[in-house]
């Protein structure tokens, strides 16, 4: 118990005095996760909205089950797939991305994209079909229809973004495989927690863990506030 208490005290000191190693890890984590999330939103929301608005799903209805399957992809399998793509013998080996933040962004994007697409699709399809008919009867264009439906499904969209953020910021297997956990280069919060715990540096591991939990809590608290704001309208 004394060891745990001392580790907690040391962890708070690292947080309060902004340890340089801690700041570097946090900064890289936010850069990698933020870039992957933004790319997933830019690509995934239009795809999910398009599938949700269209009642005619291509390929005999096989696309949606594939998307839902992708939502449960094991991160370590994603990491292996991206590793093979970016390795020297892989089709993208010439890019030289392996063991760089770019490879980590790619792996996290692959994890986040199905979540954004699938949850956006579900959110759009929960909107009353009568709204579609009403908007069309008023002469709304396809773009106006899409924007209105997305506005109505905004809570579902926020949930999709929060879920994707939580999935990739807490992920360790894929980023470890493609990033290598290199100090000052590819070390993020999750991989640093694992490394420092193995080294017995419990103070730094706890500080990193507290930060990781704080980021997840902040994302979910923001979603809660948006949800309450939407319910009050």
Secondary structure in CASP SS format (residue, H / E / C, confidence):
PFRMAT SS
TARGET T0000
AUTHOR 0000-0000-0000
METHOD secondary structure of the structure
MODEL  1
X C 1.00
X H 1.00
X H 1.00
X H 1.00
X H 1.00
X H 1.00
X H 1.00
X H 1.00
X H 1.00
X H 1.00
X H 1.00
X H 1.00
X H 1.00
X H 1.00
X H 1.00
X H 1.00
X C 1.00
X C 1.00
X C 1.00
X H 1.00
X H 1.00
X H 1.00
X H 1.00
X H 1.00
X H 1.00
X H 1.00
X H 1.00
X H 1.00
X H 1.00
X H 1.00
X H 1.00
X H 1.00
X H 1.00
X H 1.00
X H 1.00
X H 1.00
X H 1.00
X H 1.00
X H 1.00
X H 1.00
X H 1.00
X H 1.00
X H 1.00
X H 1.00
X H 1.00
X H 1.00
X H 1.00
X H 1.00
X H 1.00
X H 1.00
X H 1.00
X H 1.00
X H 1.00
X C 1.00
X C 1.00
X C 1.00
X C 1.00
X C 1.00
X H 1.00
X H 1.00
X H 1.00
X H 1.00
X H 1.00
X H 1.00
X H 1.00
X H 1.00
X H 1.00
X H 1.00
X H 1.00
X H 1.00
X C 1.00
X C 1.00
X C 1.00
X C 1.00
X H 1.00
X H 1.00
X H 1.00
X H 1.00
X H 1.00
X H 1.00
X H 1.00
X H 1.00
X H 1.00
X H 1.00
X H 1.00
X H 1.00
X C 1.00
X C 1.00
X C 1.00
X C 1.00
X C 1.00
X C 1.00
X H 1.00
X H 1.00
X H 1.00
X C 1.00
X C 1.00
X C 1.00
X C 1.00
X C 1.00
X H 1.00
X H 1.00
X H 1.00
X H 1.00
X H 1.00
X H 1.00
X H 1.00
X H 1.00
X H 1.00
X H 1.00
X H 1.00
X H 1.00
X H 1.00
X H 1.00
X H 1.00
X H 1.00
X H 1.00
X H 1.00
X H 1.00
X H 1.00
X H 1.00
X H 1.00
X H 1.00
X H 1.00
X H 1.00
X C 1.00
X C 1.00
X C 1.00
X H 1.00
X H 1.00
X H 1.00
X H 1.00
X H 1.00
X H 1.00
X H 1.00
X H 1.00
X H 1.00
X C 1.00
X C 1.00
X C 1.00
X C 1.00
X H 1.00
X H 1.00
X H 1.00
X H 1.00
X H 1.00
X H 1.00
X H 1.00
X H 1.00
X H 1.00
X H 1.00
X H 1.00
X C 1.00
X H 1.00
X H 1.00
X H 1.00
X H 1.00
X H 1.00
X H 1.00
X H 1.00
X H 1.00
X H 1.00
X H 1.00
X H 1.00
X H 1.00
X H 1.00
X H 1.00
X H 1.00
X H 1.00
X C 1.00
X C 1.00
X C 1.00
X H 1.00
X H 1.00
X H 1.00
X H 1.00
X H 1.00
X H 1.00
X H 1.00
X C 1.00
X C 1.00
X C 1.00
X C 1.00
X C 1.00
X C 1.00
X C 1.00
X C 1.00
X C 1.00
X H 1.00
X H 1.00
X H 1.00
X H 1.00
X H 1.00
X H 1.00
X H 1.00
X H 1.00
X H 1.00
X H 1.00
X H 1.00
X C 1.00
X C 1.00
X H 1.00
X H 1.00
X H 1.00
X H 1.00
X H 1.00
X H 1.00
X H 1.00
X H 1.00
X H 1.00
X H 1.00
X H 1.00
X H 1.00
X H 1.00
X H 1.00
X H 1.00
X H 1.00
X H 1.00
X H 1.00
X H 1.00
X H 1.00
X H 1.00
X H 1.00
X H 1.00
X H 1.00
X H 1.00
X H 1.00
X H 1.00
X H 1.00
X H 1.00
X H 1.00
X H 1.00
X C 1.00
END
